[in-house]
């Protein structure tokens, strides 16, 4: 399993139909799903972009080997894949809340193995 991460507001994720593929709120405008390889990198990116958003967020743990839509790395570092299509739900290995410090900084999400052990 090769995991990439996608952060989204909890309220958005919970209002979607779980029988349908996942798409983020900005999918129609952007045409792809932003992802980040690496647990530390996802917390850094979410903090940079959404630190002032007071809402609760969740992180999708996406198994890249199961994603049906094309995945493209378009950044020089090769750690920010874009999924060019709706995300088939069976590619989501786990969904977990992401913690935050009092000043809005997103904490590093737990390792997938730890999530599986909890539930």
Buried (B, 14 or more C-beta within 10 A) or exposed (E): EEBBBBBBBBEBBEEBEEEEBBBBBEBEEEEBBBBBBBBEBBBBBBBEEBBEEEEBBBBBBBBBEBBEBEBEEEEEEEBBBBBEBBBBEEBBBBBBEBBBEEEEEBEBBBEBEEBEEEE
